[in-house]
Amino acid sequence: MPPSGKDRLFRCFRAAVEAVAPARLVSSALRVEGDAVVLDAAGVRAAIPLSSLWKIHLVGAGKAGRAMGEAALAALGKRVAGGVIAVPRGAEGKSGPVRFAAAGHPVPDIFSLAAAREILSLLECAGEGDLVVALVSGGGSAMLSAPAAGITMEEKAETFRLLLRAGADIASFNAVRKHLSEVKGGLLARAARPATVWALLLSDVPGDDPSVIASGPFSPDPTTYADALGVLERYGIFYAVPSPVRRRLSEGAAGAVPETPKSDDPAFRGTTSAIVGTNRTAIDAAALSMARERDAVPTAIVLLPGFLRGEARECARSFCARLRKAADALSPGHAVAMIAGGETTVNVRGGGKGGRNQEFALAAAVELSGEGATSVLAAGTDGIDGPTDAAGAYADGSTVARASSLGLDPGAHLSRNDAYPFFEALGDLAVTGPTGTNVADLVIGLATAVKREPSKQGGLRR
């Protein structure tokens, strides 16, 4: 790998994160234009004359909540009457009439409950002449948490801990969350009626389905109680979750509890949703950054949106195989960059420290051992990977050899899900700090084709 290869991958990742900066995205989508408030994003356009507006309220939740809220305030100015947005710890505070309330993530806490109830109260007071601007991003599911009747915060949190440990994907998580909640699965849209609702969504989920982003508090819910029961059974935790959770989902599946609102519900007649940024936005920005590297070797670019799914280490092996195959098809001296997006899961087998991106990078390091012209960076766009201060990690063909010289066994670290100390010792953690945005994860791979020489057996070798 050329000395600049690692820097090149990090530059591409930074460009991707900058492209999904929430302030930029919200400012582009929301504005006052002449005598109207305008929403214009991703083919969705709506306008309301200022003369017909009584009040504007800002609500929302997610990792990007602070930046989205500040941008909306800047766009709408003194027309905002007030609001509450649930945000990660460290981003809380007050800006003008809007309060940014700290809430728990990835496991909801009492502050998540307080924020949810405060937003519910605000929405229930919104009138027909009011506009609710809802700012929703990844992480909002945990940050707004009001358990359904008969379920405690502790019981709900224990259910989510079990799902997290079982490696459940975000769609499965949300199917359960919506049916244990008073705010998710379109229930906030129902609470806001008859006010007009504009929901601006920053997507961190495959397919960018509004009903999945932060569990769709302002979107129709296509899932059912039966679906939620199926998730618990599929991940083998049906009998492990608290009994009140089993009871509610079973009663709901039997029709004894009202379903979440579906697409024909009156709650959505005054609701407009617009996706302002996605994982693909970040992928495209990374690709553009890679293409603009004028001093680099000629580089082909391959995009794999939605590729990152399933178990992290298996996904890493598949990614490395594709990267290697793409490089083998090139002329010597040429390079290929492969950029994948999405979100993997980790089957927790040990008690180590790490996250899904670090796990991916460690599996990639093992797979690429000895291939000096190949490297991979795996990182979360939110700057947070698991319960660590790293966004992810970098690996290349020399990683295993460098680790061995320090007495580190990559296989042992992988077996106990302990990637963080492994990469920390090598100085290859990707530490960005919280970025204030969240569109899931990126993996950027770079491989340079090398000259292959005939082996003694008559074949080719690198």
Long-range contacts (C-beta under 8 A, 24 or more apart in sequence): 1-372, 1-373, 1-374, 1-375, 1-396, 1-397, 1-398, 1-446, 1-448, 2-297, 2-448, 4-295, 4-296, 5-375, 5-396, 5-446, 6-375, 6-377, 6-394, 6-396, 8-290, 8-293, 8-296, 8-446, 9-375, 9-376, 9-377, 9-394, 9-444, 9-446, 10-377, 10-394, 10-430, 11-289, 11-293, 12-286, 12-289, 12-290, 12-337, 12-339, 12-377, 12-444, 13-286, 13-377, 13-379, 13-430, 13-442, 13-444, 14-432, 15-285, 15-286, 15-288, 15-289, 16-282, 16-283, 16-285, 16-286, 16-289, 16-381, 16-442, 17-282, 17-381, 17-383, 17-432, 17-435, 17-437, 18-285, 19-281, 19-282, 19-284, 19-285, 20-202, 20-277, 20-278, 20-281, 20-282, 20-285, 20-381, 20-437, 20-439, 21-67, 21-436, 21-437, 22-64, 22-67, 22-68, 22-71, 22-137, 22-202, 22-277, 22-436, 22-437, 23-67, 23-68, 23-70, 23-71, 24-71, 25-68, 25-71, 25-202, 25-276, 25-277, 26-67, 26-68, 26-71, 26-72, 26-75, 26-135, 26-200, 26-276, 27-71, 27-74, 27-75, 28-276, 29-200, 29-274, 29-276, 30-71, 30-72, 30-75, 30-76, 30-133, 30-198, 30-200, 31-75, 32-75, 32-76, 32-77, 32-79, 37-76, 37-79, 37-131, 39-198, 39-200, 39-272, 39-274, 41-200, 41-274, 41-275, 41-276, 42-274, 42-275, 42-276, 44-272, 44-273, 44-274, 46-198, 46-272, 48-131, 48-196, 50-79, 52-129, 53-79, 53-129, 53-130, 53-131, 54-127, 54-129, 54-130, 55-81, 55-126, 55-127, 55-129, 55-130, 55-131, 56-80, 56-81, 56-130, 56-131, 56-132, 56-133, 57-81, 57-82, 57-83, 57-122, 57-123, 57-126, 57-130, 57-131, 57-132, 57-133, 57-195, 58-82, 58-83, 58-84, 58-85, 58-98, 58-132, 58-133, 58-135, 59-83, 59-84, 59-85, 59-119, 59-122, 59-123, 59-132, 59-133, 59-134, 59-135, 59-188, 60-85, 60-86, 60-134, 60-135, 60-136, 60-137, 60-140, 61-85, 61-86, 61-87, 61-103, 61-115, 61-119, 61-136, 61-137, 61-139, 61-140, 61-143, 61-144, 61-214, 61-217, 62-86, 62-87, 62-135, 62-136, 62-137, 62-138, 62-139, 62-140, 62-143, 62-202, 62-214, 62-438, 63-87, 63-88, 63-105, 63-137, 63-138, 63-139, 63-382, 63-384, 63-434, 63-436, 63-437, 63-438, 64-135, 64-137, 64-138, 64-202, 64-436, 64-437, 64-438, 65-91, 65-100, 65-135, 65-137, 65-140, 65-143, 66-91, 66-93, 66-100, 66-436, 67-436, 67-437, 68-135, 68-137, 68-200, 68-202, 69-95, 69-98, 69-100, 69-135, 70-95, 72-133, 72-135, 72-200, 73-98, 76-133, 82-122, 83-122, 84-115, 84-118, 84-119, 84-122, 85-135, 86-112, 86-115, 86-116, 86-119, 86-140, 86-143, 86-144, 87-143, 88-139, 88-143, 88-434, 90-434, 91-434, 91-436, 103-142, 103-143, 103-144, 103-145, 104-142, 104-143, 104-145, 105-139, 105-142, 105-143, 106-139, 106-142, 106-160, 106-164, 107-142, 107-157, 107-160, 107-161, 107-164, 108-142, 108-143, 108-145, 108-153, 108-156, 108-157, 108-160, 109-145, 109-153, 109-157, 110-153, 112-142, 112-143, 112-144, 112-145, 113-145, 113-146, 113-147, 113-153, 115-143, 115-144, 116-144, 116-145, 116-146, 116-182, 116-183, 117-146, 119-144, 119-183, 119-188, 120-146, 120-182, 120-183, 120-188, 120-191, 123-188, 123-191, 123-192, 123-195, 124-191, 126-192, 126-195, 127-194, 127-195, 128-194, 128-195, 130-195, 130-196, 131-195, 131-196, 131-197, 131-198, 132-192, 132-195, 132-196, 132-197, 132-198, 133-198, 133-200, 134-188, 134-197, 134-198, 134-199, 134-200, 134-217, 134-218, 135-200, 136-199, 136-200, 136-201, 136-202, 136-213, 136-214, 136-217, 136-218, 137-201, 137-202, 137-204, 137-213, 137-214, 137-437, 137-438, 138-202, 138-203, 138-204, 138-205, 138-213, 138-214, 138-382, 138-438, 138-439, 138-440, 139-204, 139-214, 139-382, 139-438, 140-213, 140-214, 140-215, 140-217, 141-173, 141-174, 141-177, 141-184, 141-214, 141-215, 144-183, 144-184, 144-214, 144-217, 145-181, 145-183, 146-181, 146-182, 146-183, 147-180, 147-181, 147-182, 148-179, 148-180, 148-181, 148-182, 148-248, 150-244, 150-247, 150-248, 151-180, 151-242, 151-244, 151-245, 151-248, 152-244, 155-241, 155-242, 155-244, 155-245, 156-180, 156-245, 158-241, 158-242, 159-241, 159-242, 159-245, 162-235, 162-237, 162-240, 162-241, 163-231, 163-235, 163-237, 165-348, 166-235, 166-236, 166-237, 167-235, 167-311, 167-345, 167-346, 167-347, 167-348, 168-231, 168-235, 168-345, 169-309, 169-343, 169-345, 170-204, 170-205, 170-206, 170-212, 170-343, 171-205, 171-206, 171-212, 172-231, 172-234, 172-235, 173-215, 174-211, 174-212, 174-215, 174-216, 174-223, 175-223, 175-227, 175-228, 175-231, 176-228, 176-231, 176-232, 176-249, 177-215, 178-215, 178-216, 178-221, 178-223, 178-228, 178-260, 179-223, 179-224, 179-225, 179-228, 179-248, 179-249, 179-252, 179-260, 180-228, 180-245, 180-248, 180-249, 181-215, 183-217, 184-214, 184-215, 184-216, 184-217, 184-221, 184-260, 185-211, 185-215, 185-216, 185-217, 185-219, 185-221, 185-223, 185-260, 185-261, 186-211, 186-216, 186-217, 186-218, 186-219, 186-220, 186-221, 186-260, 186-261, 186-262, 186-265, 186-267, 186-268, 187-217, 187-260, 187-261, 188-217, 188-218, 189-217, 189-218, 189-219, 189-261, 189-267, 189-268, 189-271, 190-261, 190-265, 190-267, 192-218, 192-267, 192-271, 193-266, 193-267, 193-270, 194-270, 195-270, 196-270, 196-271, 196-272, 197-270, 197-271, 197-272, 198-271, 198-272, 198-273, 198-274, 199-271, 199-272, 199-273, 199-274, 200-274, 200-276, 201-273, 201-274, 201-275, 201-276, 202-275, 202-276, 202-277, 202-437, 202-438, 202-439, 203-275, 203-277, 203-278, 203-279, 203-439, 204-279, 204-343, 204-381, 204-382, 204-438, 204-439, 204-440, 205-343, 205-440, 206-279, 206-306, 206-309, 206-342, 206-343, 206-440, 207-306, 208-275, 208-278, 208-279, 208-280, 210-273, 210-275, 218-271, 218-273, 219-268, 219-273, 220-261, 220-262, 220-263, 220-265, 220-268, 221-259, 221-260, 221-261, 221-262, 222-262, 222-263, 223-260, 224-252, 224-253, 224-259, 225-249, 225-250, 225-251, 225-252, 225-253, 225-257, 225-259, 226-253, 228-252, 228-253, 229-253, 277-437, 277-439, 278-439, 279-305, 279-341, 279-342, 279-381, 279-439, 279-440, 279-441, 279-442, 280-305, 280-341, 281-439, 282-341, 282-381, 282-439, 282-442, 283-339, 283-340, 283-341, 283-442, 286-339, 286-442, 286-444, 287-337, 287-339, 290-337, 290-339, 290-444, 296-335, 297-333, 297-334, 297-335, 297-448, 298-333, 298-334, 298-335, 299-334, 299-335, 299-336, 299-337, 299-446, 300-326, 300-330, 300-334, 300-335, 300-336, 300-337, 301-336, 301-337, 301-338, 301-339, 302-326, 302-336, 302-337, 302-338, 302-339, 303-339, 303-340, 304-338, 304-339, 304-340, 304-341, 305-340, 305-341, 305-342, 306-341, 306-342, 307-340, 307-341, 307-342, 307-443, 308-340, 308-341, 308-342, 308-343, 308-344, 308-360, 308-440, 308-441, 308-443, 309-342, 309-343, 309-344, 310-344, 310-345, 311-344, 311-345, 311-346, 311-347, 312-344, 312-345, 312-346, 312-356, 312-357, 312-359, 312-360, 312-363, 313-359, 313-360, 313-362, 313-363, 313-414, 314-363, 315-344, 315-360, 316-359, 316-360, 316-361, 316-363, 316-364, 316-367, 316-376, 316-378, 317-363, 317-364, 317-367, 319-360, 319-364, 319-376, 319-443, 319-445, 320-364, 320-367, 320-368, 320-374, 320-376, 320-445, 321-367, 323-374, 323-376, 323-445, 323-447, 324-371, 324-374, 324-447, 326-447, 327-373, 327-374, 327-447, 327-448, 327-449, 328-449, 330-449, 331-449, 332-449, 332-450, 332-451, 332-452, 333-448, 333-449, 334-448, 334-449, 335-446, 335-447, 335-448, 335-449, 336-446, 336-447, 336-449, 337-444, 337-445, 337-446, 338-443, 338-444, 338-445, 338-446, 338-447, 339-442, 339-443, 339-444, 339-445, 340-442, 340-443, 340-444, 340-445, 341-440, 341-441, 341-442, 341-443, 342-440, 342-441, 343-440, 343-441, 344-441, 346-386, 346-417, 348-417, 349-415, 349-416, 349-417, 350-415, 350-416, 350-417, 350-418, 351-416, 351-417, 352-413, 352-416, 352-417, 352-418, 352-419, 352-420, 352-421, 353-386, 353-387, 353-388, 353-418, 353-419, 353-420, 353-421, 354-385, 354-386, 354-388, 354-417, 354-418, 354-419, 354-420, 355-380, 355-384, 355-385, 355-386, 355-387, 355-388, 355-390, 355-392, 355-419, 355-420, 356-385, 356-386, 356-441, 357-385, 357-391, 357-392, 357-393, 357-430, 357-441, 357-443, 358-385, 358-386, 358-388, 358-390, 358-392, 358-393, 358-419, 358-420, 358-423, 358-429, 359-414, 359-417, 359-419, 360-392, 360-443, 361-392, 361-393, 361-394, 361-395, 361-419, 361-423, 361-428, 362-393, 362-395, 362-410, 362-413, 362-414, 362-419, 362-422, 362-423, 363-414, 364-395, 365-395, 365-396, 365-399, 365-400, 365-403, 365-410, 366-400, 366-410, 366-411, 366-414, 368-395, 368-396, 368-397, 368-399, 369-397, 369-399, 369-400, 369-401, 370-397, 370-400, 370-401, 371-397, 371-447, 371-462, 372-396, 372-397, 372-398, 373-397, 373-447, 373-448, 373-449, 373-450, 374-445, 374-446, 374-447, 374-448, 375-445, 375-446, 375-447, 376-443, 376-444, 376-445, 376-446, 377-430, 377-442, 377-443, 377-444, 377-445, 378-430, 378-441, 378-442, 378-443, 379-430, 379-432, 379-441, 379-442, 379-443, 380-438, 380-440, 380-441, 381-435, 381-437, 381-438, 381-439, 381-440, 381-441, 381-442, 382-434, 382-435, 382-437, 382-438, 383-432, 383-433, 383-434, 383-435, 384-434, 386-420, 388-420, 389-431, 389-433, 390-420, 390-423, 390-429, 390-430, 390-431, 391-430, 391-431, 391-432, 391-435, 392-429, 392-430, 392-441, 393-419, 393-423, 393-428, 393-429, 393-430, 394-423, 394-428, 394-429, 394-430, 395-423, 395-428, 399-426, 399-428, 402-426
